[in-house]
Amino acid sequence: RAFGRETDLPTIKTFHALAYSWVCRSWKHCGLGQRPSVLTPKSGELALMKQVFERILDNKRLERCVRKLKLEEESSTWDDVLKAFQTRHQELYDELANTAKVE
């Protein structure tokens, strides 16, 4: 479509605009959680920085838990941490699980 009309003319766009249109058409197939949106430079930068810092913080928390529980550092996941904690601290795990259910 061009200017609200169907057309057989080729699409002329910058590479970024073309790539964005392709991703918008097939974002689910690409494995994205939601359709992408164009952000203003400042809000886009802040949103990206927030995601990066959250990912770094999550990785640091996982590393710390893995070290404390003396798990295999290279391949341990949050599921491994949870299972190890439950096995080693069953009473505290149950108490925390019950607290989480109440809240």
GITA-V337437 format. One line per field, one symbol per residue. phi: phi as a letter, one per 20 degrees, with the letter a starting at -180 (. if undefined). psi: psi as a letter, one per 40 degrees, with the letter a starting at -180 (. if undefined). burial: I if it has 24 or more other C-alpha atoms within 12 Angstrom, else O. A space follows every 50 residues. Layout:
BEGIN
phi=???
psi=???
burial=???
END
This chain:
BEGIN
phi=.clmcfbeffedbfgffffffffffcffffnefbffcedfgfffffffgf ffffffffffffgfffffelefffcfdffffffffffecgffgfffffff ffe
psi=ihfeiiieiihhiidddddddddddfdddeeidihiihiidddddddddd ddddddddddddddddddefihddeiidddddddddddfddddddddddd dd.
burial=OOOOOOOOOOOOOOOOOOOOOOOOOOOOOOOOOOOOOOOOOOOOOOOOOO OOOOOOOOOOOIIOIIOOOOOOOOOOOOOOIOOOOOOOOOOOOOOOOOOO OOO
END
